[in-house]
Amino acid sequence: MSERAPSGFFDNMVDRTLANLRNVWREIATSTRGVLSGGQRSDLPEGDVAQLRLQMQSCLDASGGEVSARARAAELGRTFLGLNQIGRARFLRVLATDFDVDRSEIDRRCAELATAAESGRHVAEIALRAALSPPRVRLLRRFNALPEGVKFLVDRRAELIELAGDDLALRGLAADLRELLADWFDIGFLELKRISWDSPAALLEKLIAYEAVHEIRGWKDLKNRLEADRRCFAFFHPRMPDEPLIFVEVALVRGMAGNIHTVLDETAPHGDPQAADSAIFYSISNCQRGLDGISFGDFLIKRVVDALASELPKLKVFATLSPVPGFRVWLTQAAGRPDLLLPAETRTLAALTGNDAEPQTLETLLNRPDWPRDPAMVAALRGPLLRLCAHYLVMEKGRGGRAADPVAHFHLTNGARVERLNWLGDVSAKGLEQSAGIMVNYLYRLADIEENHEAYRGEGTVAAGPAVRQLAGKR
């Protein structure tokens, strides 16, 4: 393995996967005679759409048994994989519009149900349910029987999320797929696995590609994150055994970690996991965009806490080291509020520019990329930023009364509490841009998780430690 992942290796990984998939599906499709071949051009011009409709209808045809149905689905999938971006969008639109429900049939079945006698009501209800199920759902189900067919559908929903916009037909198709996937990816079907340096190289490649919080800078960085004092756990589905759905990285340390650079330092000596008293969840990454809206994270954390507590009984603290990705956005939006800064804070920041300089706002000071290296600016910004961040996390509300920050909402929903703010916990470009360098420890205290969860979901109450509540001005 090279010290750094080669440029574009994720694209190469996807290309290899698609090439293998085309080959496997070609073998399935050619194993049965009478399968309608696509042969469409890559951009699927209008002249090829009629042939595509026939191919889709053939895929819905029940004749020939399960082997033939499987072969037709494989050939239709191969047709899709042979299209370019324009062709794929047209393919999905044909599926969404031409294989939707028959609304006149729904109206007719509704009328029959409304006038049905009690003895015939059950039959009318069954007929209405059948009319409400679009043919495209039956077609999508065909892919469940194919190798990598479930992953194929997950990726198609990811495409639809990007494409749909205000297109009602595409949004309807995406909703159908979400419903199917939500059933197939029920938490009861998922398996928790630990990922180590001894895991297959293809899986380790995917960790590098899917890491969404703190970029993995190559194989050396990844190896450091999988050392003896680290853990990585992921959920897998039996129909996607080589594809992590979501994974969490954990540091086993003494005390509650407050600086991500220390946690990720490749030169630091490795600790003894048996001596650790704290498990710090420092990165949680969803891997499959097509499963957006199907939540696994809450179950993942609870399962990992149980696994770690069983393996290492000396662990007493389970906490995160998390970014505050909405903080800088909120600061920008709140810039015009007269009560944003206290009078003393305004005077301190104004003094940074000297008497002859134009007074700068909090935002303009934060936009200076070198401010964490200026001791005077660090000292002046620390108080107001920590206070405002505490206020933002504890007091500010978003849609439906939920916490304004998405990471806070995730952990509060799972029953954690906002335990501690860490000044300059992440001074990377991303950390400064999103969180003004501040990181948060969300504490999972096992005895309080259920109570915290119920208070947040029911009344929007944010559980927070005494120091954070004091900073936020909340008693």
LUMTI-352607 format. One record per residue (C-alpha): residue in three letters; x, y, z. Coordinates in Angstrom, 3 decimals. Example, Ala and Ser with C-alpha at 12.3 -4.5 7.8 and 13.67 -1.06 7.14 Angstrom:
// LUMTI-352607
type_px_py_pz
ALA_12.300_-4.500_7.800
SER_13.670_-1.060_7.140
//
This chain:
// LUMTI-352607
type_px_py_pz
MET_0.000_0.000_0.000
SER_1.244_3.503_-0.828
GLU_1.562_6.163_1.842
ARG_-1.135_8.258_0.195
ALA_-4.242_7.192_-1.663
PRO_-3.753_7.947_-5.366
SER_-5.583_10.916_-6.823
GLY_-9.062_10.002_-8.037
PHE_-8.957_6.566_-6.425
PHE_-12.621_6.822_-5.418
ASP_-13.648_7.310_-9.063
ASN_-11.460_4.342_-10.022
MET_-13.086_2.266_-7.290
VAL_-16.566_3.120_-8.607
ASP_-15.502_2.362_-12.191
ARG_-14.186_-1.061_-11.145
THR_-17.403_-1.825_-9.307
LEU_-19.584_-0.873_-12.276
ALA_-17.454_-2.885_-14.705
ASN_-17.761_-5.963_-12.491
LEU_-21.502_-5.409_-12.173
ARG_-21.989_-5.171_-15.949
ASN_-20.090_-8.439_-16.431
VAL_-22.065_-10.313_-13.762
TRP_-25.398_-9.065_-15.061
ARG_-24.436_-9.869_-18.678
GLU_-23.856_-13.479_-17.675
ILE_-27.270_-13.613_-15.991
ALA_-29.020_-11.939_-18.926
THR_-27.448_-14.187_-21.577
SER_-28.220_-17.331_-19.602
THR_-31.868_-17.149_-20.711
ARG_-33.106_-16.967_-24.283
GLY_-35.726_-14.463_-25.320
VAL_-34.493_-11.583_-23.174
LEU_-35.177_-8.242_-24.860
SER_-31.857_-6.443_-25.330
GLY_-31.563_-2.697_-24.869
GLY_-29.135_-1.449_-27.492
GLN_-29.991_2.161_-26.679
ARG_-27.521_4.928_-27.399
SER_-25.741_6.376_-24.377
ASP_-27.744_9.615_-24.203
LEU_-31.066_7.795_-24.799
PRO_-32.452_10.047_-27.557
GLU_-36.203_10.154_-28.121
GLY_-35.992_7.550_-30.868
ASP_-34.713_4.976_-28.356
VAL_-37.324_5.610_-25.656
ALA_-39.966_3.347_-27.224
GLN_-37.531_0.415_-27.117
LEU_-36.764_1.223_-23.473
ARG_-40.485_1.183_-22.602
LEU_-40.797_-2.253_-24.193
GLN_-37.815_-3.454_-22.202
MET_-39.307_-2.140_-18.949
GLN_-42.663_-3.725_-19.742
SER_-40.901_-6.986_-20.526
CYS_-39.223_-6.779_-17.123
LEU_-42.672_-6.557_-15.517
ASP_-43.933_-9.543_-17.545
ALA_-44.536_-12.548_-15.300
SER_-44.042_-15.122_-18.069
GLY_-41.169_-17.590_-18.001
GLY_-40.790_-17.907_-14.232
GLU_-38.305_-16.400_-11.803
VAL_-35.196_-17.244_-13.835
SER_-36.484_-15.318_-16.845
ALA_-37.644_-12.414_-14.671
ARG_-34.182_-12.229_-13.133
ALA_-32.543_-12.240_-16.563
ARG_-34.793_-9.444_-17.821
ALA_-34.002_-7.325_-14.756
ALA_-30.282_-7.930_-15.295
GLU_-30.516_-6.802_-18.927
LEU_-32.509_-3.686_-17.981
GLY_-29.874_-2.881_-15.357
ARG_-27.125_-3.312_-17.957
THR_-28.998_-0.914_-20.230
PHE_-29.013_1.706_-17.485
LEU_-25.315_1.242_-16.692
GLY_-24.456_1.783_-20.353
LEU_-26.030_5.251_-20.402
ASN_-24.295_8.549_-19.755
GLN_-25.578_11.156_-17.297
ILE_-28.155_12.551_-19.737
GLY_-29.353_9.089_-20.680
ARG_-29.697_8.027_-17.059
ALA_-31.840_11.042_-16.228
ARG_-34.109_10.206_-19.189
PHE_-34.274_6.544_-18.135
LEU_-35.415_7.512_-14.635
ARG_-37.975_9.943_-16.002
VAL_-39.491_7.250_-18.252
LEU_-39.701_4.918_-15.261
ALA_-41.247_7.659_-13.110
THR_-43.875_8.841_-15.610
ASP_-44.789_5.825_-17.755
PHE_-44.966_3.312_-14.911
ASP_-46.745_5.414_-12.308
VAL_-50.201_4.636_-10.940
ASP_-53.241_4.789_-13.217
ARG_-55.163_7.649_-11.610
SER_-58.402_6.900_-13.433
GLU_-58.211_3.370_-12.029
ILE_-57.712_4.798_-8.531
ASP_-60.763_7.040_-8.963
ARG_-62.819_4.054_-10.113
ARG_-61.694_1.898_-7.195
CYS_-62.419_4.722_-4.721
ALA_-65.931_5.038_-6.111
GLU_-66.460_1.280_-5.818
LEU_-65.269_1.317_-2.211
ALA_-67.539_4.253_-1.351
THR_-70.616_2.399_-2.605
ALA_-69.629_-1.147_-1.596
ALA_-71.908_-3.107_0.671
GLU_-70.397_-4.303_3.921
SER_-70.008_-7.810_2.520
GLY_-67.993_-6.539_-0.458
ARG_-65.912_-3.930_1.309
HIS_-62.908_-6.175_1.885
VAL_-62.612_-7.016_-1.818
ALA_-62.937_-3.320_-2.751
GLU_-60.197_-2.357_-0.284
ILE_-57.826_-4.945_-1.765
ALA_-58.524_-3.645_-5.265
LEU_-57.859_-0.048_-4.188
ARG_-54.581_-1.017_-2.525
ALA_-53.488_-2.732_-5.732
ALA_-54.376_0.369_-7.780
LEU_-52.351_2.571_-5.411
SER_-49.197_0.498_-5.982
PRO_-47.421_1.807_-9.099
PRO_-45.987_-0.738_-11.563
ARG_-42.558_0.874_-11.152
VAL_-42.428_-0.489_-7.582
ARG_-42.877_-4.046_-8.854
LEU_-40.180_-3.372_-11.424
LEU_-37.779_-2.051_-8.785
ARG_-38.371_-5.124_-6.646
ARG_-37.020_-7.276_-9.491
PHE_-33.533_-5.983_-8.745
ASN_-33.625_-7.394_-5.226
ALA_-32.934_-10.848_-6.680
LEU_-29.782_-9.738_-8.534
PRO_-26.211_-9.703_-7.219
GLU_-25.535_-6.128_-6.063
GLY_-29.135_-5.313_-6.972
VAL_-29.897_-3.666_-3.632
LYS_-26.786_-1.495_-3.906
PHE_-27.898_-0.602_-7.448
LEU_-31.221_0.685_-6.089
VAL_-29.529_2.597_-3.247
ASP_-27.371_4.370_-5.824
ARG_-30.397_5.148_-8.018
ARG_-32.112_6.868_-5.106
ALA_-28.952_8.920_-4.571
GLU_-29.195_10.032_-8.211
LEU_-32.869_10.861_-7.793
ILE_-32.168_13.013_-4.731
GLU_-29.846_15.095_-6.909
LEU_-32.116_15.137_-9.966
ALA_-35.623_15.488_-8.597
GLY_-35.810_19.148_-7.566
ASP_-39.429_20.224_-8.084
ASP_-40.172_17.415_-10.561
LEU_-43.152_15.667_-8.946
ALA_-42.745_12.467_-10.968
LEU_-39.091_12.024_-10.006
ARG_-39.861_12.919_-6.400
GLY_-42.581_10.283_-6.435
LEU_-40.143_7.676_-7.735
ALA_-37.602_8.676_-5.070
ALA_-40.318_8.340_-2.403
ASP_-41.232_4.864_-3.677
LEU_-37.586_3.846_-3.481
ARG_-37.230_5.259_0.011
GLU_-40.225_3.230_1.173
LEU_-38.793_0.051_-0.321
LEU_-35.356_0.654_1.157
ALA_-36.734_1.561_4.585
ASP_-38.357_-1.894_4.720
TRP_-35.253_-3.684_3.487
PHE_-32.894_-1.758_5.777
ASP_-34.796_-2.242_9.001
ILE_-32.355_-2.166_11.920
GLY_-33.151_-5.803_12.645
PHE_-31.427_-6.827_9.411
LEU_-28.198_-4.899_10.065
GLU_-24.985_-6.389_11.421
LEU_-22.463_-4.454_13.510
LYS_-18.848_-5.250_12.592
ARG_-15.535_-3.934_13.793
ILE_-13.208_-2.739_11.017
SER_-9.495_-3.202_11.638
TRP_-6.257_-2.858_9.687
ASP_-6.644_-6.560_8.860
SER_-9.962_-5.952_7.075
PRO_-9.973_-6.367_3.267
ALA_-8.143_-3.606_1.392
ALA_-11.271_-2.869_-0.683
LEU_-13.193_-2.113_2.504
LEU_-10.401_0.087_3.848
GLU_-10.464_2.010_0.547
LYS_-14.128_2.712_1.152
LEU_-13.454_4.111_4.626
ILE_-11.090_6.634_3.062
ALA_-13.645_7.515_0.401
TYR_-16.660_7.780_2.710
GLU_-15.083_9.654_5.653
ALA_-17.157_12.832_5.856
VAL_-15.990_14.600_9.026
HIS_-12.185_14.509_9.188
GLU_-10.562_13.649_5.869
ILE_-8.357_10.551_5.902
ARG_-5.132_11.693_4.270
GLY_-3.944_8.311_3.080
TRP_-2.995_4.864_4.293
LYS_-0.713_6.003_7.118
ASP_-3.469_8.197_8.539
LEU_-5.971_5.357_8.230
LYS_-3.628_2.889_9.956
ASN_-3.259_5.333_12.851
ARG_-7.051_5.449_13.205
LEU_-7.176_1.647_13.422
GLU_-4.398_1.153_16.001
ALA_-4.858_-0.709_19.287
ASP_-6.158_2.386_21.121
ARG_-8.706_3.088_18.399
ARG_-11.882_1.361_17.252
CYS_-13.965_1.608_14.095
PHE_-17.403_0.026_13.861
ALA_-19.838_-0.073_10.940
PHE_-23.285_-1.346_10.105
PHE_-23.610_-3.741_7.161
HIS_-26.629_-5.206_5.369
PRO_-26.567_-8.887_4.294
ARG_-27.369_-7.904_0.687
MET_-24.512_-5.355_0.690
PRO_-21.870_-7.233_2.706
ASP_-18.926_-5.263_1.309
GLU_-20.503_-1.806_1.651
PRO_-20.574_-0.018_5.023
LEU_-23.820_1.880_5.596
ILE_-22.507_4.094_8.396
PHE_-19.352_3.931_10.499
VAL_-18.043_5.519_13.667
GLU_-14.424_6.091_14.709
VAL_-13.574_5.919_18.393
ALA_-10.503_6.964_20.403
LEU_-9.830_5.128_23.672
VAL_-8.173_7.659_26.001
ARG_-7.905_8.850_29.560
GLY_-10.094_11.874_30.226
MET_-12.428_13.642_27.825
ALA_-10.560_14.623_24.657
GLY_-10.996_18.222_23.513
ASN_-8.710_18.639_20.513
ILE_-9.112_16.724_17.258
HIS_-5.519_17.383_16.175
THR_-4.267_15.555_19.269
VAL_-6.622_12.662_18.608
LEU_-5.450_12.346_14.982
ASP_-1.751_12.989_15.628
GLU_0.117_10.228_13.780
THR_3.302_10.872_15.767
ALA_1.720_10.484_19.212
PRO_2.491_7.261_21.107
HIS_-0.297_4.702_21.119
GLY_-2.166_4.273_24.361
ASP_-3.171_1.130_26.220
PRO_-6.877_0.474_25.606
GLN_-7.057_-1.482_28.861
ALA_-6.026_1.681_30.772
ALA_-8.530_3.953_29.014
ASP_-11.466_5.358_30.961
SER_-13.101_7.274_28.079
ALA_-14.395_6.320_24.646
ILE_-14.485_9.381_22.389
PHE_-16.631_9.156_19.244
TYR_-14.851_11.624_16.989
SER_-16.295_10.875_13.555
ILE_-19.589_9.414_12.331
SER_-19.997_9.117_8.557
ASN_-23.016_8.026_6.542
CYS_-21.766_6.136_3.499
GLN_-24.818_5.744_1.249
ARG_-26.526_8.932_0.034
GLY_-29.365_6.804_-1.276
LEU_-30.298_5.915_2.312
ASP_-30.768_9.542_3.404
GLY_-33.754_9.796_5.702
ILE_-33.340_6.197_6.920
SER_-31.639_6.621_10.274
PHE_-29.049_4.201_11.651
GLY_-26.853_6.551_13.688
ASP_-28.783_6.346_16.937
PHE_-28.760_2.548_16.877
LEU_-25.084_2.522_15.893
ILE_-23.963_4.551_18.905
LYS_-26.003_2.479_21.342
ARG_-24.691_-0.788_19.887
VAL_-21.089_0.460_19.941
VAL_-21.418_1.653_23.549
ASP_-22.656_-1.827_24.511
ALA_-19.818_-3.512_22.576
LEU_-17.135_-1.283_24.120
ALA_-18.520_-1.593_27.638
SER_-18.455_-5.365_27.282
GLU_-14.916_-5.441_25.874
LEU_-13.408_-2.769_28.163
PRO_-15.239_-2.624_31.525
LYS_-12.972_0.195_32.804
LEU_-14.594_2.642_30.380
LYS_-16.723_5.086_32.356
VAL_-17.177_7.987_29.911
PHE_-18.795_7.735_26.484
ALA_-18.684_11.057_24.698
THR_-18.204_12.612_21.279
LEU_-15.765_15.181_19.992
SER_-17.973_16.933_17.483
PRO_-17.946_19.961_15.180
VAL_-20.599_22.687_15.248
PRO_-21.226_22.902_11.488
GLY_-24.015_25.485_11.670
PHE_-22.345_27.944_14.035
ARG_-20.610_30.248_11.549
VAL_-23.696_30.344_9.337
TRP_-25.789_31.359_12.344
LEU_-23.225_34.020_13.325
THR_-23.446_35.528_9.841
GLN_-27.247_35.558_9.948
ALA_-27.254_37.085_13.444
ALA_-24.649_39.745_12.603
GLY_-27.183_42.606_12.608
ARG_-28.652_41.808_16.021
PRO_-27.826_44.630_18.471
ASP_-27.686_42.199_21.393
LEU_-25.256_39.767_19.747
LEU_-22.214_41.097_21.601
LEU_-22.087_42.423_25.147
PRO_-20.828_46.034_25.467
ALA_-17.536_44.903_26.988
GLU_-17.030_42.413_24.154
THR_-17.646_45.112_21.550
ARG_-15.037_47.349_23.166
THR_-12.481_44.522_23.361
LEU_-12.889_43.617_19.670
ALA_-12.786_47.258_18.583
ALA_-9.490_47.708_20.430
LEU_-7.886_45.054_18.238
THR_-7.759_47.442_15.278
GLY_-6.239_50.413_17.125
ASN_-7.550_53.955_17.357
ASP_-6.820_54.930_13.750
ALA_-8.269_51.859_12.080
GLU_-11.820_51.209_10.978
PRO_-13.545_49.073_13.658
GLN_-14.043_45.518_12.462
THR_-17.019_43.278_13.055
LEU_-16.859_39.829_14.594
GLU_-17.430_38.360_11.140
THR_-14.592_40.244_9.464
LEU_-12.207_39.192_12.233
LEU_-13.224_35.546_11.826
ASN_-12.739_35.776_8.071
ARG_-9.021_36.346_8.629
PRO_-7.545_32.850_8.183
ASP_-4.570_33.632_10.418
TRP_-6.538_34.737_13.485
PRO_-5.811_31.530_15.514
ARG_-2.096_32.391_15.258
ASP_-2.579_35.922_16.633
PRO_-2.463_35.752_20.475
ALA_-4.281_39.077_20.883
MET_-7.136_37.992_18.601
VAL_-7.349_34.574_20.249
ALA_-7.639_36.180_23.683
ALA_-10.234_38.716_22.510
LEU_-12.405_36.224_20.604
ARG_-12.419_33.404_23.122
GLY_-15.001_34.825_25.538
PRO_-17.619_36.045_23.038
LEU_-17.331_32.998_20.753
LEU_-17.687_30.450_23.545
ARG_-20.643_32.345_24.980
LEU_-22.336_32.659_21.575
CYS_-21.688_29.018_20.723
ALA_-23.240_27.885_24.000
HIS_-26.233_30.121_23.315
TYR_-26.521_28.730_19.788
LEU_-26.446_25.102_20.933
VAL_-28.775_25.469_23.922
MET_-31.184_28.251_22.949
GLU_-31.448_28.580_19.182
LYS_-34.151_26.511_17.487
GLY_-34.618_25.352_13.928
ARG_-37.520_23.738_12.139
GLY_-40.115_22.131_14.397
GLY_-38.475_23.343_17.593
ARG_-35.401_21.156_17.084
ALA_-31.864_22.347_17.845
ALA_-30.599_24.665_15.121
ASP_-27.344_22.760_14.692
PRO_-27.750_19.437_12.800
VAL_-25.042_17.592_14.753
ALA_-26.520_18.801_18.043
HIS_-29.961_17.625_16.922
PHE_-28.580_14.184_16.087
HIS_-26.929_13.655_19.465
LEU_-29.705_15.260_21.505
THR_-32.225_13.021_19.772
ASN_-30.103_10.056_20.847
GLY_-30.198_11.152_24.492
ALA_-26.800_12.849_24.884
ARG_-26.221_16.159_26.625
VAL_-24.045_19.129_25.613
GLU_-21.250_18.623_28.117
ARG_-18.313_20.871_27.216
LEU_-17.119_23.388_24.611
ASN_-13.495_23.100_23.502
TRP_-11.775_26.320_22.414
LEU_-9.672_25.896_19.244
GLY_-10.424_22.189_19.222
ASP_-10.232_22.164_15.407
VAL_-8.204_24.871_13.671
SER_-8.270_23.209_10.257
ALA_-9.679_25.303_7.408
LYS_-12.937_23.353_7.618
GLY_-13.107_23.664_11.409
LEU_-12.628_27.430_11.267
GLU_-15.067_27.900_8.400
GLN_-17.877_25.900_9.996
SER_-17.355_26.098_13.739
ALA_-14.921_28.991_14.401
GLY_-12.527_26.305_15.648
ILE_-14.833_25.222_18.494
MET_-15.600_21.561_19.168
VAL_-18.193_20.054_21.489
ASN_-18.290_17.023_23.751
TYR_-21.729_15.426_23.767
LEU_-21.870_13.103_26.774
TYR_-23.776_9.813_26.676
ARG_-24.484_9.122_30.328
LEU_-26.213_5.746_30.205
ALA_-28.531_6.389_33.152
ASP_-29.824_9.646_31.591
ILE_-30.119_8.760_27.911
GLU_-33.805_7.843_27.910
GLU_-34.860_10.848_30.023
ASN_-32.825_13.247_27.850
HIS_-34.260_11.736_24.692
GLU_-37.860_12.052_25.892
ALA_-37.393_15.652_27.103
TYR_-35.849_16.724_23.801
ARG_-38.308_14.930_21.524
GLY_-41.311_15.925_23.598
GLU_-40.593_19.507_24.677
GLY_-37.448_20.481_22.786
THR_-35.481_20.625_26.046
VAL_-31.732_20.627_25.441
ALA_-29.807_18.708_28.101
ALA_-26.581_20.545_28.918
GLY_-23.893_20.405_31.582
PRO_-23.680_23.175_34.214
ALA_-20.729_24.960_32.590
VAL_-22.442_25.092_29.186
ARG_-25.719_26.275_30.713
GLN_-23.886_29.036_32.551
LEU_-22.125_30.138_29.360
ALA_-25.464_30.199_27.553
GLY_-26.972_32.382_30.281
LYS_-29.462_29.659_31.203
ARG_-29.850_28.601_34.804
//
